[in-house]
Amino acid sequence: MHALKTKGYLKEISINTDRSYFDTNISHHHHFFDKSTEELIDLSDEDVEKIQIKKSLLGKKISSVEVLVKVENE
């Protein structure tokens, strides 16, 4: 998997320190993560309003913003 990620065929989505998912959709997009089923669900840009980041890091430029929304059963 990591070799495919290195080649640019997969994108790694880190859920927490010990869990990652590999996504074949390598475009910039957002996700729902269903904690009860452990399913990662794609969200399109139309599903998320424009995100504004008010903080910047000295000497750094934001290259992308991707949202991970964790959901669970009520």
Secondary structure by P-SEA (a helix, b strand, c coil): caaaaaaccbbbbbccccbbbbbcccccbbbbbcccccbbbbbccccccbbbbccccccccccbbbbbbbbbcc
